[in-house]
Amino acid sequence: MSDKAESHKLFTPKSLAERWCCSERHIRNMMASGQLPYFSVGAKLKRIKWKDVDSYERNQIGE
């Protein structure tokens, strides 16, 4: 995937939990606590931007 295509990628809490090998509940807790930025689509749907996932991952490995 190109850098431009990745920059527009969105994750659901479920897809991010699969990527990080953790529970969807853990992702939702991170979102609720403000550790992980997200936005709402309608009343229920939550999405996480690729740039926020990438930033979090980089901070976790110390880049």
C-alpha positions as CSV (number, residue, x, y, z in Angstrom):
1,M,0.0,0.0,0.0
2,S,1.4,3.4,-0.9
3,D,2.1,6.0,1.8
4,K,-0.8,8.1,0.5
5,A,-3.3,5.2,0.6
6,E,-2.1,4.3,4.1
7,S,-2.6,7.8,5.3
8,H,-6.3,7.5,4.6
9,K,-6.8,4.1,6.1
10,L,-9.2,3.8,9.0
11,F,-9.3,1.1,11.7
12,T,-12.3,-0.1,13.6
13,P,-11.7,-1.0,17.2
14,K,-12.0,-4.7,16.2
15,S,-9.5,-4.4,13.3
16,L,-7.0,-2.6,15.5
17,A,-7.4,-5.2,18.2
18,E,-6.6,-7.9,15.6
19,R,-3.5,-5.9,14.5
20,W,-2.3,-5.4,18.1
21,C,-3.3,-8.9,19.2
22,C,-5.4,-7.6,22.1
23,S,-9.1,-7.4,23.0
24,E,-11.5,-5.0,21.4
25,R,-12.4,-3.9,24.9
26,H,-8.8,-2.9,25.5
27,I,-8.9,-0.7,22.4
28,R,-12.2,0.9,23.5
29,N,-10.7,1.6,27.0
30,M,-7.7,3.3,25.4
31,M,-10.1,5.4,23.3
32,A,-12.2,6.3,26.3
33,S,-9.2,7.3,28.4
34,G,-7.8,9.5,25.6
35,Q,-4.7,7.4,25.0
36,L,-5.9,6.7,21.4
37,P,-7.6,9.4,19.4
38,Y,-10.7,8.5,17.4
39,F,-13.7,10.0,15.7
40,S,-17.3,9.0,15.6
41,V,-19.3,8.1,12.4
42,G,-22.9,8.6,13.4
43,A,-24.1,7.8,16.8
44,K,-22.3,4.5,17.4
45,L,-19.4,3.8,15.0
46,K,-15.9,4.7,16.1
47,R,-12.9,4.9,13.8
48,I,-9.2,5.4,14.4
49,K,-7.0,7.1,11.7
50,W,-3.9,5.4,10.4
51,K,-1.7,8.4,11.4
52,D,-2.8,8.0,15.0
53,V,-2.1,4.2,15.0
54,D,1.3,4.8,13.4
55,S,2.1,7.6,15.9
56,Y,1.2,5.4,18.9
57,E,3.2,2.4,17.5
58,R,6.2,4.6,17.0
59,N,6.0,6.0,20.5
60,Q,5.8,2.5,21.9
61,I,9.0,1.3,20.2
62,G,10.8,4.6,20.9
63,E,11.4,5.9,17.4
